Amino acid sequence: MCGIAGIVASDSEVQVDIAQVQRMCAVITHRGPDDEGMYVRGPAGLGMRRLSIIDVSGGQQPIHNEDHSVWIVFNGEIYNFRDLRRDLEAQGHRFYTHSDTEVIVHLYEDYGADCVSKLRGMFAFAVYDLRKSKLLLARDRLGKKPLHYAFQAGVLYFGSEIKSMLAVAPNLAEVDNVSLGQFFFYGYIPDPRTSFTRIRKLPPGHYLEFADNQISIRQYWDMPQFGSNPMPEEECLQRIEGILADAVRMRLISEVPLGVLLSGGIDSSVVVATMARTSDAPVKTFTIGFGKADFDEAEHARTVANQFGTEHHELTVDPDLWSTLELLSGVLDEPFADSSILPTYHVSRMARKYVTVVLSGDGGDELFAGYDRYAVQQRRQYLDLIPRWMAHLYKNVIYPRLPSGIRSRKLAYNLVLNSRDRFIDGISVLAPRNGDLSVLDSGFLRSTVDSELPGAVAQHYFDNAPASDLVSRMQYVDIKTYLTADVLTKVDRMSMACSLEVRCPLLDHVLVEFAVSLPASMKLRGRQSKFLLRRLAERLGVPHKVLYRSKQGFALPLVHWMRQELKREVTDLLLEPRTLQRGYFQRAGIERLLQEHQSGQRDHSTLLWELLAFEMWQRNYLERLAGKRLLRDTTCGSVKSEGAVQRC
């Protein structure tokens, strides 16, 4: 597990300065505290920071092929590297390390960019081919490992984190208002956009080739047709049990200690149960609690730990998290509104005291229809039968006349939408249905929403999903957006901030392809979510009371804290002149949200947290990046810093 960064120029006469590559690597030392390596020659400079997991003593990067004509920096783990190595050696390739990284170099020699299709694991890597003067960037199928790039004046910059590129090309820090509009809609910025106009994320399942001053991006993987593989329940269970056991076994390859992040939910419990079957020693498990019964899953985690005899570690988090939020908002390169970054960071920091690698249950909700919204939207399909003239009447006559504070307003709004738009509206944070857009400055809205509808990303995936039923289409949208840009981004950034590697067996692409191919009824049956996964968990011995209880999720008790312990801090920060003068927010809109939430009239905790996260990012990332106080010009949507203007 590493962080990678680099610079490649199209002009062969350009000489990359090694000091630049060193600066790019220095700002991501947290991703790899054990080692540093660089390859700099002429127009190419590759760098990496290493967290040593496999071939600890001999796997230093960059790694090259036999004649030093192909070089690689790599972030991730290739779980089938031993099988691949045997095949490559049989074809005459010679290895000088025992690392999984070297396998990619020799695969590239034989298959070029198509080498990515041979890999089973999580990865982001850069391969430079001296003979062809070509750079290959590639990202794993589900987007577990991040990879960003920017191209300007014939030079391509890349990095695991945006801060690496800004360390040598600060002029790339042009804030993108359209991306910020997407943030306020989703609570994160979906791929391929970033918070900066000139920096992009390489999407999952894609690779990028750069040669002759041209960039070419191709998709090499996507999910198969949903529901294409109907089979009896017993056969499904046997197949998925075998694939998961194989996925967990492969992820136990390590020369350093391993454990499991145990939330007390179905997904992580299944991982613990499977790992306990494989491991000779007690599994190390790590759990975070909150002390609020409505949000605390620690008791359920203890039940699972006791059932499988794990070496269990638990930490209770209190609401004194302001300093942690300030720290993490400076670590993240983009505004990010998932409050579970805080418990994820704390559990990662705790686990790192005992192990270097952990397994997690991420991906179970997306693959097996675990979110409540799937069942809710499926039940609401009957609303599609309402005649269009009646929906038009609701939309243009009745709905606009309903007071914004009444609870029935949301139901009335749902009447005017089709299934797709009802689902997309439901996943939005800053929703127009309740008048929430009044919190944003009208000038900012015109520069974002009018230029590109924030919901267009989700609409595109919904309309182009390889699926025919509503549940599968919703799953496809979530896998392409929420899983990648929220869940996996959160896990990567928070674990890497603690120099901890996280492996996700439920997101093994072989398991993903099988799960996707099953009918929706194997995932959501009536109101029973994760139908097949629950059946598997029963077989593995997960306690019944853990499997059949209300879903809680890995989130903070924000609704309580923002009305009590954190009430003053949130109010002061959001209404402070320093916040309002940026021109993003309307004071009256924020005051309304605070009053309604703190009085108990409505729950605005998610939206208030989004506004809080955005302002924290402004203060702890953008302002520090500029080195001076940044003031937003609301007339032109630019960022000023005493004479320097960064156009949005």
Residue pairs with C-beta under 8 A, 6 or more apart in sequence:
1 31
1 32
1 50
1 51
1 53
1 75
1 76
1 77
1 496
1 501
2 31
2 32
2 48
2 49
2 50
2 51
2 61
2 73
2 74
2 75
2 76
2 160
3 25
3 28
3 30
3 31
3 32
3 48
3 49
3 75
3 159
3 160
3 161
3 164
3 496
4 46
4 47
4 48
4 49
4 73
4 74
4 75
4 124
4 125
4 126
4 147
4 158
4 159
4 160
5 21
5 24
5 25
5 28
5 47
5 48
5 73
5 158
5 159
5 160
5 164
5 165
6 21
6 24
6 44
6 45
6 46
6 47
6 73
6 126
6 128
6 157
6 158
6 159
7 16
7 20
7 21
7 24
7 44
7 45
7 155
7 156
7 157
7 168
8 16
8 43
8 44
8 45
8 128
8 135
8 155
8 156
8 158
8 210
9 16
9 43
9 44
9 154
9 155
9 156
10 43
10 154
10 155
10 156
10 210
10 211
10 212
10 213
11 43
11 154
12 42
12 43
12 133
13 43
14 42
14 43
14 154
14 155
15 42
15 43
16 40
16 41
16 42
16 43
16 44
16 45
17 40
17 45
18 38
18 40
18 45
20 45
20 168
21 38
21 40
21 45
21 46
21 47
22 38
22 47
23 167
23 168
24 47
24 159
24 164
24 165
24 167
24 168
25 36
25 38
25 47
25 48
25 49
25 164
26 167
27 161
27 163
27 164
27 167
28 49
28 159
28 160
28 161
28 163
28 164
29 49
30 496
30 497
30 498
30 499
31 49
31 51
31 75
31 160
31 161
31 496
31 499
32 48
32 49
32 50
32 51
32 499
33 49
33 51
33 499
34 50
34 51
34 52
35 49
35 50
35 52
35 60
35 61
36 47
36 48
36 49
36 50
37 47
37 48
37 50
37 60
37 61
37 62
37 73
38 45
38 46
38 47
38 48
38 62
39 45
39 46
39 47
39 62
39 64
39 71
39 73
39 128
40 46
41 130
43 133
44 71
44 128
44 130
44 135
46 62
46 71
46 72
46 73
46 126
46 128
47 73
48 61
48 62
48 73
48 74
48 75
50 59
50 60
50 61
51 356
51 499
51 501
52 59
52 255
52 256
53 77
53 254
53 255
53 256
53 356
53 357
53 501
54 77
54 98
54 99
54 100
54 253
54 254
54 255
55 97
55 98
55 99
55 100
55 255
56 255
56 256
58 97
58 98
58 99
59 97
59 98
59 99
59 101
59 102
61 72
61 73
61 74
61 101
62 71
62 72
62 73
63 71
63 72
63 74
63 97
63 99
63 101
63 102
63 105
64 70
64 71
64 72
64 105
65 105
65 106
65 109
66 93
66 94
68 130
69 129
69 130
69 131
70 105
70 108
70 109
70 127
70 128
70 129
70 130
71 105
71 127
71 128
71 130
72 101
72 104
72 105
72 108
72 125
72 126
72 127
72 128
73 125
73 126
74 100
74 101
74 104
74 123
74 124
74 125
74 126
75 123
75 124
75 125
75 145
75 147
75 160
76 121
76 122
76 123
76 124
76 125
76 140
76 144
76 145
77 100
77 121
77 122
77 123
77 251
77 253
77 501
77 503
78 84
78 100
78 101
78 103
78 104
78 119
78 120
78 121
78 123
79 120
79 121
79 250
79 251
79 253
79 508
80 119
80 120
80 121
80 250
81 99
81 100
81 103
81 121
84 103
84 107
84 118
84 119
85 95
85 102
85 103
88 95
88 103
88 106
88 107
88 110
89 95
91 110
93 106
93 109
95 102
95 106
96 102
100 121
101 125
104 115
104 119
104 123
104 125
104 127
105 127
107 115
107 118
107 119
108 115
108 127
108 129
108 136
111 117
111 118
112 136
113 136
113 138
113 207
113 209
113 218
113 220
114 220
116 138
116 207
116 220
116 221
117 220
117 221
119 140
120 250
120 508
120 509
120 510
121 140
122 140
122 142
122 144
122 145
122 503
122 504
122 507
123 138
123 139
123 140
123 145
124 137
124 138
124 139
124 140
124 145
124 146
124 147
124 160
124 202
125 137
125 138
126 135
126 136
126 137
126 158
127 135
127 136
127 138
128 134
128 135
128 136
129 135
129 136
132 211
133 211
133 212
134 209
134 210
134 211
135 156
135 208
135 209
135 210
135 211
136 207
136 208
136 209
137 147
137 149
137 158
137 202
137 207
137 208
137 209
137 210
138 147
138 202
138 206
138 207
138 208
138 220
139 145
139 146
139 147
139 202
139 203
139 204
139 205
139 206
139 207
140 204
140 205
141 204
141 205
141 221
141 509
141 512
142 204
142 205
142 363
142 479
142 483
142 484
142 488
142 507
142 509
142 512
143 191
143 203
143 204
143 205
143 483
143 484
143 485
143 488
144 488
144 492
144 504
144 507
145 160
145 492
146 160
146 161
146 201
146 489
146 492
147 158
147 159
147 160
147 201
147 202
148 158
148 159
148 160
148 161
148 162
148 165
148 194
148 199
148 200
148 201
148 202
149 156
149 157
149 158
149 159
149 199
149 200
149 202
149 208
150 156
150 157
150 158
150 165
150 169
150 172
150 198
150 199
150 200
151 157
151 210
151 215
152 169
152 171
152 172
152 198
154 213
156 210
156 215
157 164
157 165
157 168
157 169
157 172
158 165
159 165
161 333
162 194
162 195
162 196
162 199
162 333
162 334
163 333
165 172
165 199
166 172
166 173
166 625
170 625
171 646
172 196
172 198
172 199
173 196
173 622
173 625
173 626
173 646
174 196
174 197
174 198
174 639
174 646
174 647
174 648
175 195
175 196
175 197
175 622
175 639
175 646
175 648
176 193
176 194
176 195
176 196
176 197
176 648
177 444
177 447
177 448
177 451
177 637
177 648
178 193
178 448
178 451
178 452
179 189
179 193
179 194
179 195
179 196
179 197
179 334
180 195
180 335
180 444
180 448
180 584
180 614
181 445
181 448
181 449
181 451
181 452
181 454
182 189
182 190
182 193
182 454
182 457
183 189
183 195
183 334
183 335
183 337
183 610
183 614
184 429
184 430
184 440
184 448
184 454
184 610
184 614
185 428
185 429
185 430
185 454
185 455
186 427
186 428
186 429
186 454
186 457
186 458
186 481
186 482
186 485
186 486
187 336
187 337
187 338
187 429
187 486
187 606
187 610
188 334
188 336
188 337
188 338
188 482
188 485
188 486
188 489
189 195
189 334
189 335
189 485
190 457
190 458
190 480
190 481
190 484
190 485
191 201
191 203
191 204
191 481
191 484
191 485
192 200
192 201
192 202
192 203
193 200
193 201
194 200
194 201
194 333
194 334
195 333
195 334
195 335
197 648
202 208
202 217
203 219
204 484
205 219
205 220
205 221
205 222
206 217
206 218
206 219
206 220
207 217
207 218
207 220
208 215
208 216
208 217
209 215
209 216
209 218
210 216
221 509
222 466
223 466
223 476
223 479
223 512
223 513
223 516
224 466
224 513
224 516
224 517
225 466
225 467
225 517
226 465
226 466
226 467
226 468
226 469
226 472
226 473
226 475
226 476
226 516
226 517
226 520
227 467
227 468
227 469
227 472
227 517
227 518
227 519
227 520
228 517
229 514
229 517
229 518
230 518
230 519
231 239
231 518
233 522
233 532
233 535
236 518
236 522
236 532
237 532
237 535
237 536
237 539
239 514
240 511
240 514
240 515
240 532
240 536
241 536
241 539
241 540
243 508
243 510
243 511
243 514
244 270
244 274
244 505
244 506
244 508
244 511
244 536
245 274
245 277
245 278
246 508
246 510
247 505
247 506
247 508
247 510
247 511
248 271
248 274
248 275
248 278
248 359
248 505
249 278
250 508
251 359
251 503
251 505
252 258
252 275
252 278
252 279
254 356
254 357
256 355
256 356
256 357
257 284
257 354
257 355
257 356
257 357
258 284
258 355
258 356
258 357
258 358
258 359
259 283
259 284
259 285
259 286
259 351
259 354
259 355
259 357
259 358
259 359
260 268
260 271
260 272
260 275
260 283
260 284
260 285
260 286
260 310
260 358
260 359
260 360
261 268
261 285
261 286
261 287
261 347
261 348
261 351
261 358
261 359
261 360
261 361
261 502
262 268
262 269
262 272
262 285
262 286
262 287
262 301
262 304
262 305
262 310
262 312
263 287
263 297
263 301
263 361
263 554
264 287
264 297
264 298
264 299
264 300
264 301
264 302
264 303
264 304
264 546
265 297
265 300
265 361
265 364
265 546
265 551
265 552
265 553
265 554
266 361
266 364
266 370
266 530
266 533
266 534
266 537
266 542
266 546
266 547
267 361
267 362
267 363
267 364
267 365
267 370
267 506
267 533
268 304
268 360
268 361
269 304
269 361
269 537
269 542
269 546
269 547
270 361
270 364
270 506
270 533
270 536
270 537
270 540
270 542
271 359
271 360
271 361
271 505
271 506
272 283
272 285
272 304
272 305
272 308
272 310
273 304
273 308
273 537
273 540
273 541
273 542
274 505
274 540
275 283
275 359
276 283
276 308
276 309
276 310
277 540
282 309
282 310
282 311
283 308
283 310
283 311
284 310
284 311
284 313
284 351
284 354
284 355
285 301
285 304
285 305
285 310
285 311
285 312
285 313
286 312
286 313
286 314
286 315
286 347
286 350
286 351
286 354
286 358
287 297
287 298
287 301
287 302
287 305
287 312
287 313
287 314
287 315
287 347
288 298
288 314
288 315
288 316
288 317
288 343
288 346
288 347
288 350
289 296
289 297
289 298
289 314
289 315
289 316
289 317
290 296
290 298
290 316
290 317
290 343
290 556
290 557
291 316
291 317
291 318
292 557
292 560
294 552
294 557
294 560
295 552
295 555
295 556
295 557
296 552
297 552
297 554
298 314
298 316
300 545
300 546
300 549
301 312
301 314
302 312
302 314
303 543
303 545
303 546
304 310
304 542
304 543
304 546
305 312
306 312
307 541
307 542
307 543
308 541
313 350
313 351
313 354
315 346
315 347
315 350
317 342
317 343
317 346
317 556
319 561
319 565
319 566
321 342
321 556
322 566
322 569
324 342
324 345
324 346
325 342
325 612
325 613
325 616
326 616
326 619
326 620
327 620
328 341
328 342
328 345
328 494
328 497
329 613
329 616
329 617
329 619
329 620
329 621
330 620
330 621
330 624
331 493
331 497
332 341
332 493
332 617
332 621
333 621
334 617
335 613
335 614
335 617
336 486
336 489
336 490
336 613
336 617
337 429
337 606
337 609
337 610
337 613
337 614
338 486
338 487
338 490
339 555
339 556
339 558
339 609
339 613
340 490
340 553
340 554
340 555
340 556
341 490
341 493
341 494
342 556
343 554
343 555
343 556
344 490
344 491
344 494
344 495
344 554
345 494
345 497
345 498
348 358
348 494
348 495
348 497
348 498
348 500
348 502
349 498
351 358
351 498
351 500
352 498
352 499
352 500
355 500
356 499
356 500
356 501
357 500
357 501
357 502
357 503
358 495
358 500
358 501
358 502
358 503
359 502
359 503
359 504
359 505
360 491
360 502
360 503
360 504
361 504
361 506
362 483
362 487
362 488
362 491
362 502
362 504
362 506
362 507
363 483
363 487
363 504
363 506
363 507
363 512
364 370
364 506
364 530
364 533
365 371
365 478
365 530
366 475
366 478
366 479
366 482
366 483
366 487
367 475
367 479
367 506
367 507
367 511
367 512
367 515
367 516
367 523
368 515
368 523
368 529
368 530
368 531
368 532
368 533
369 375
369 471
369 475
369 520
369 523
369 524
369 529
369 530
370 529
370 530
370 533
370 551
371 478
371 529
372 529
372 551
373 423
373 426
373 427
373 474
374 471
374 474
374 475
374 524
374 529
375 524
375 527
375 529
376 426
377 419
377 422
377 423
377 426
377 470
377 474
378 470
378 471
378 524
380 414
380 419
380 422
381 419
381 470
383 414
383 415
383 417
383 419
383 422
384 418
384 419
386 415
390 415
391 415
391 416
392 416
394 412
394 415
394 416
395 416
398 412
399 409
399 412
399 413
399 415
399 416
402 408
402 409
402 412
403 409
404 434
404 435
405 596
405 601
405 602
409 433
409 434
410 433
410 434
413 425
413 433
413 434
414 422
414 425
417 425
419 470
420 459
420 462
420 463
420 473
421 455
421 459
423 462
423 470
423 474
423 477
424 455
424 458
424 459
424 462
424 477
425 431
425 432
425 433
425 455
427 458
427 477
427 478
427 482
428 454
428 455
429 606
429 607
429 610
430 436
430 437
430 439
430 440
430 607
430 610
436 593
436 607
437 445
438 586
438 588
438 589
438 592
439 585
439 586
439 589
439 590
439 592
439 593
439 607
439 611
440 584
440 585
440 586
440 589
441 583
441 584
441 585
441 586
441 634
442 586
443 583
443 634
443 635
443 637
444 583
444 584
444 634
444 637
447 637
447 648
448 454
453 459
457 481
458 477
458 481
461 476
461 477
461 480
461 481
462 473
462 474
462 476
462 477
465 472
465 473
465 476
465 477
466 476
467 473
467 475
467 476
469 520
471 520
471 523
471 524
472 516
472 520
475 516
475 523
488 504
491 502
491 504
492 502
495 501
495 502
505 511
515 523
518 532
521 531
522 531
522 532
523 529
523 530
523 531
523 532
523 533
524 531
525 531
528 534
529 551
534 547
534 548
537 547
538 544
538 547
558 605
558 606
558 608
558 609
559 597
559 603
559 605
562 570
562 597
562 598
562 605
562 608
562 609
563 597
563 598
563 600
567 598
570 594
570 608
570 612
571 594
571 598
573 579
573 612
573 615
573 616
574 585
574 590
574 594
574 608
574 611
574 612
574 615
575 587
575 590
575 591
575 594
578 619
579 585
579 615
580 587
581 631
581 632
582 618
582 631
582 632
582 634
583 632
583 633
583 634
584 614
584 632
585 611
590 611
593 604
593 607
593 608
593 611
594 604
594 608
595 601
596 602
596 604
597 603
597 604
597 605
597 608
618 630
622 630
622 639
623 629
623 630
626 639
626 641
626 644
627 641
628 641
628 642
629 641
630 639
630 640
630 641
631 639
631 640
632 638
632 639
632 640
633 639
633 640
636 647
637 647
637 648
638 645
638 646
638 647
638 648
639 645
639 646
639 648
640 646
